[in-house]
Amino acid sequence: MARKALIARNEKRIRLAIKYAKKRAELKEKGDWEGLQKLPRNASPVRIRNRCFITGRPRGYLRAFNMSRISLREQAVKGYIPGLRKSSW
């Protein structure tokens, strides 16, 4: 489980990116680079980190499932993900 502070910080970045998305697009369209510099750093969508929605783990993240490889395996073994099964041979 990731630290709560890191998860909260990432959620704050997501909220800021959504809040400033329209303004960022307008400034980029105009070519006003100084205006973009004055926006908060965390308003940039590049600073958002993909994290597992179950554990908050940042590494081994699978976009198709929005979770880490470890959580995905646990959920697959329990049968919680339809159509997904752990293979064995």
N, CA, C and O of each residue as an XYZ file, in Angstrom:
356
protein
N       0.846     -1.179      0.000
C       0.000      0.000      0.000
C       0.894      1.245      0.000
O       1.815      1.369      0.807
N       0.603      2.142     -0.907
C       1.371      3.382     -0.991
C       1.017      4.299      0.176
O      -0.041      4.170      0.792
N       1.929      5.228      0.464
C       1.644      6.188      1.522
C       0.445      7.039      1.139
O       0.275      7.408     -0.023
N      -0.374      7.341      2.119
C      -1.598      8.114      1.889
C      -1.280      9.502      1.331
O      -2.035     10.030      0.514
N      -0.180     10.085      1.763
C       0.190     11.422      1.300
C       0.483     11.429     -0.198
O       0.139     12.385     -0.893
N       1.114     10.371     -0.697
C       1.433     10.309     -2.119
C       0.167     10.137     -2.955
O       0.044     10.716     -4.035
N      -0.760      9.346     -2.454
C      -2.032      9.151     -3.153
C      -2.820     10.457     -3.162
O      -3.392     10.827     -4.187
N      -2.854     11.156     -2.036
C      -3.574     12.418     -1.932
C      -2.944     13.482     -2.835
O      -3.658     14.265     -3.461
N      -1.635     13.510     -2.902
C      -0.943     14.484     -3.754
C      -1.292     14.255     -5.226
O      -1.501     15.204     -5.981
N      -1.351     12.989     -5.616
C      -1.692     12.662     -6.998
C      -3.145     13.047     -7.305
O      -3.442     13.531     -8.397
N      -4.043     12.833     -6.349
C      -5.444     13.215     -6.542
C      -5.580     14.733     -6.681
O      -6.400     15.222     -7.458
N      -4.774     15.468     -5.923
C      -4.770     16.925     -6.026
C      -4.311     17.357     -7.420
O      -4.869     18.287     -8.002
N      -3.301     16.684     -7.948
C      -2.809     16.995     -9.288
C      -3.885     16.719    -10.333
O      -4.023     17.475    -11.294
N      -4.642     15.649    -10.154
C      -5.719     15.321    -11.091
C      -6.781     16.419    -11.074
O      -7.239     16.864    -12.126
N      -7.170     16.855     -9.866
C      -8.175     17.929     -9.755
C      -7.694     19.216    -10.409
O      -8.455     19.872    -11.120
N      -6.416     19.588    -10.170
C      -5.868     20.807    -10.757
C      -5.792     20.714    -12.276
O      -6.077     21.690    -12.971
N      -5.410     19.555    -12.795
C      -5.314     19.384    -14.243
C      -6.680     19.542    -14.898
O      -6.790     20.132    -15.973
N      -7.722     19.019    -14.254
C      -9.075     19.162    -14.779
C      -9.521     20.621    -14.711
O     -10.129     21.139    -15.647
N      -9.213     21.271    -13.598
C      -9.619     22.660    -13.382
C      -9.016     23.598    -14.428
O      -9.708     24.476    -14.942
N      -7.739     23.420    -14.743
C      -7.028     24.324    -15.635
C      -6.947     23.827    -17.080
O      -6.270     24.461    -17.889
N      -7.600     22.736    -17.435
C      -7.485     22.161    -18.776
C      -7.925     23.150    -19.850
O      -7.237     23.328    -20.855
N      -9.067     23.789    -19.638
C      -9.591     24.720    -20.638
C      -8.657     25.929    -20.798
O      -8.365     26.358    -21.914
N      -8.202     26.460    -19.679
C      -7.321     27.623    -19.718
C      -5.989     27.281    -20.381
O      -5.456     28.083    -21.149
N      -5.449     26.099    -20.091
C      -4.196     25.659    -20.708
C      -4.352     25.553    -22.216
O      -3.471     25.966    -22.971
N      -5.485     24.993    -22.653
C      -5.719     24.836    -24.089
C      -5.791     26.200    -24.780
O      -5.237     26.379    -25.865
N      -6.480     27.165    -24.145
C      -6.579     28.511    -24.721
C      -5.207     29.177    -24.814
O      -4.874     29.776    -25.837
N      -4.419     29.075    -23.758
C      -3.095     29.693    -23.757
C      -2.180     29.049    -24.794
O      -1.399     29.744    -25.444
N      -2.265     27.743    -24.953
C      -1.448     27.054    -25.946
C      -1.851     27.469    -27.356
O      -1.000     27.655    -28.226
N      -3.160     27.614    -27.574
C      -3.660     28.001    -28.882
C      -3.164     29.399    -29.271
O      -2.806     29.644    -30.423
N      -3.151     30.322    -28.278
C      -2.680     31.687    -28.525
C      -1.152     31.742    -28.647
O      -0.610     32.656    -29.269
N      -0.473     30.779    -28.062
C       0.987     30.800    -28.037
C       1.516     31.659    -26.908
O       2.644     32.148    -26.969
N       0.707     31.844    -25.880
C       1.094     32.661    -24.722
C       1.869     31.791    -23.730
O       1.299     31.257    -22.779
N       3.167     31.660    -23.964
C       3.979     30.773    -23.138
C       4.228     31.374    -21.752
O       4.410     30.635    -20.784
N       4.237     32.699    -21.648
C       4.416     33.320    -20.335
C       3.188     33.054    -19.454
O       3.317     32.819    -18.253
N       2.014     33.093    -20.058
C       0.785     32.789    -19.323
C       0.776     31.354    -18.820
O       0.316     31.069    -17.714
N       1.297     30.449    -19.657
C       1.379     29.041    -19.243
C       2.339     28.876    -18.072
O       2.098     28.068    -17.175
N       3.430     29.645    -18.082
C       4.413     29.563    -16.998
C       3.813     29.985    -15.662
O       4.245     29.515    -14.609
N       2.811     30.880    -15.702
C       2.223     31.395    -14.469
C       1.198     30.446    -13.854
O       0.814     30.618    -12.697
N       0.757     29.459    -14.608
C      -0.171     28.464    -14.049
C       0.571     27.592    -13.037
O       1.794     27.475    -13.112
N      -0.142     26.984    -12.100
C       0.521     26.086    -11.143
C       1.189     24.912    -11.851
O       0.671     24.406    -12.845
N       2.316     24.490    -11.349
C       3.027     23.364    -11.965
C       2.185     22.100    -11.978
O       2.187     21.352    -12.955
N       1.470     21.868    -10.896
C       0.675     20.647    -10.798
C      -0.572     20.675    -11.670
O      -1.324     19.700    -11.698
N      -0.808     21.782    -12.388
C      -1.941     21.861    -13.297
C      -1.624     21.162    -14.623
O      -2.511     20.969    -15.455
N      -0.386     20.792    -14.812
C       0.009     20.107    -16.040
C      -0.347     18.626    -15.955
O      -0.016     17.971    -14.966
N      -1.021     18.084    -16.982
C      -1.396     16.663    -16.936
C      -0.196     15.712    -16.977
O      -0.332     14.534    -16.646
N       0.968     16.210    -17.376
C       2.160     15.372    -17.443
C       2.611     14.940    -16.045
O       3.255     13.901    -15.894
N       2.278     15.727    -15.033
C       2.728     15.437    -13.668
C       1.866     14.404    -12.951
O       2.183     14.003    -11.832
N       0.778     13.971    -13.587
C      -0.092     12.964    -12.970
C       0.557     11.600    -13.115
O       1.033     11.241    -14.192
N       0.576     10.847    -12.038
C       1.184      9.516    -12.020
C       0.079      8.463    -12.031
O      -0.859      8.535    -11.238
N       0.191      7.490    -12.928
C      -0.777      6.403    -12.940
C      -0.559      5.524    -11.715
O       0.553      5.064    -11.458
N      -1.630      5.296    -10.965
C      -1.529      4.487     -9.751
C      -2.649      3.459     -9.716
O      -3.738      3.688    -10.243
N      -2.367      2.330     -9.092
C      -3.358      1.283     -8.893
C      -4.489      1.836     -8.033
O      -4.232      2.454     -7.000
N      -5.742      1.619     -8.448
C      -6.849      2.181     -7.680
C      -7.136      1.384     -6.418
O      -7.886      1.847     -5.558
N      -6.561      0.204     -6.289
C      -6.758     -0.602     -5.078
C      -5.682     -0.300     -4.039
O      -5.989     -0.011     -2.882
N      -4.415     -0.369     -4.462
C      -3.314     -0.224     -3.520
C      -2.584      1.112     -3.613
O      -1.928      1.516     -2.653
N      -2.681      1.799     -4.736
C      -1.953      3.041     -4.930
C      -0.544      2.831     -5.447
O       0.229      3.785     -5.534
N      -0.197      1.602     -5.793
C       1.145      1.292     -6.277
C       1.400      1.981     -7.626
O       0.585      1.867     -8.541
N       2.541      2.702     -7.755
C       2.803      3.428     -8.993
C       3.507      2.605    -10.077
O       3.451      2.961    -11.254
N       4.155      1.528     -9.699
C       4.911      0.755    -10.687
C       4.164     -0.522    -11.048
O       3.355     -1.019    -10.264
N       4.433     -1.044    -12.221
C       3.767     -2.259    -12.674
C       2.294     -2.007    -12.944
O       1.461     -2.891    -12.739
N       1.968     -0.800    -13.405
C       0.585     -0.373    -13.634
C       0.128     -0.822    -15.016
O       0.838     -0.625    -16.002
N      -1.055     -1.426    -15.091
C      -1.636     -1.854    -16.354
C      -2.835     -0.969    -16.672
O      -3.833     -0.988    -15.953
N      -2.735     -0.195    -17.751
C      -3.769      0.772    -18.093
C      -5.119      0.125    -18.386
O      -6.162      0.675    -18.033
N      -5.105     -1.010    -19.014
C      -6.367     -1.653    -19.399
C      -7.234     -1.981    -18.184
O      -8.459     -2.032    -18.289
N      -6.602     -2.201    -17.040
C      -7.339     -2.590    -15.832
C      -7.282     -1.546    -14.718
O      -7.968     -1.696    -13.707
N      -6.481     -0.495    -14.882
C      -6.294      0.550    -13.864
C      -5.796     -0.008    -12.537
O      -6.152      0.497    -11.473
N      -4.987     -1.034    -12.600
C      -4.421     -1.592    -11.369
C      -3.032     -2.146    -11.631
O      -2.622     -2.317    -12.779
N      -2.320     -2.424    -10.559
C      -0.967     -2.951    -10.685
C      -1.018     -4.435    -11.018
O      -2.052     -5.090    -10.884
N       0.118     -4.940    -11.450
C       0.207     -6.351    -11.844
C      -0.101     -7.275    -10.673
O      -0.675     -8.348    -10.860
N       0.278     -6.862     -9.471
C       0.070     -7.694     -8.293
C      -1.413     -7.762     -7.941
O      -1.943     -8.840     -7.673
N      -2.076     -6.614     -7.941
C      -3.510     -6.575     -7.653
C      -4.292     -7.318     -8.728
O      -5.267     -8.010     -8.436
N      -3.852     -7.165     -9.979
C      -4.530     -7.840    -11.081
C      -4.469     -9.352    -10.895
O      -5.467    -10.045    -11.092
N      -3.322     -9.855    -10.523
C      -3.168    -11.305    -10.332
C      -4.055    -11.800     -9.193
O      -4.714    -12.833     -9.317
N      -4.070    -11.063     -8.089
C      -4.912    -11.457     -6.951
C      -6.381    -11.488     -7.335
O      -7.099    -12.427     -6.993
N      -6.830    -10.452     -8.053
C      -8.228    -10.379     -8.456
C      -8.570    -11.484     -9.463
O      -9.669    -12.038     -9.429
N      -7.627    -11.803    -10.358
C      -7.853    -12.840    -11.368
C      -7.961    -14.218    -10.709
O      -8.817    -15.020    -11.082
N      -7.105    -14.486     -9.743
C      -7.127    -15.784     -9.057
C      -8.440    -15.962     -8.291
O      -8.990    -17.062     -8.238
N      -8.935    -14.877     -7.702
C     -10.198    -14.942     -6.968
C     -11.404    -15.004     -7.902
O     -12.508    -15.344     -7.477
N     -11.187    -14.674     -9.184
C     -12.267    -14.726    -10.164
C     -13.123    -13.474    -10.198
O     -14.274    -13.524    -10.631
N     -12.578    -12.350     -9.747
C     -13.336    -11.101     -9.700
C     -13.351    -10.353    -11.026
O     -14.173     -9.457    -11.215
N     -12.451    -10.706    -11.952
C     -12.387    -10.018    -13.238
C     -12.959    -10.956    -14.306
O     -12.367    -11.996    -14.595
N     -14.102    -10.597    -14.891
C     -14.725    -11.476    -15.872
C     -13.859    -11.654    -17.112
O     -13.296    -10.692    -17.633
N     -13.760    -12.897    -17.579
C     -13.009    -13.196    -18.778
C     -11.524    -13.324    -18.579
O     -10.799    -13.563    -19.545
N     -11.042    -13.176    -17.366
C      -9.612    -13.247    -17.100
C      -9.345    -14.404    -16.141
O      -9.986    -14.532    -15.098
N      -8.385    -15.239    -16.520
C      -8.066    -16.392    -15.712
C      -6.563    -16.585    -15.693
O      -5.896    -16.393    -16.710
N      -6.028    -16.962    -14.552
C      -4.595    -17.229    -14.465
C      -4.312    -18.546    -15.178
O      -4.928    -19.576    -14.903
N      -3.371    -18.476    -16.089
C      -3.064    -19.681    -16.846
C      -2.070    -20.565    -16.087
O      -1.262    -20.079    -15.296
N      -2.146    -21.828    -16.338
C      -1.174    -22.782    -15.782
C      -1.046    -23.937    -16.781
O      -2.033    -24.374    -17.372
N       0.186    -24.423    -16.958
C       0.412    -25.507    -17.906
C       1.483    -26.428    -17.443
O       1.800    -27.400    -18.128
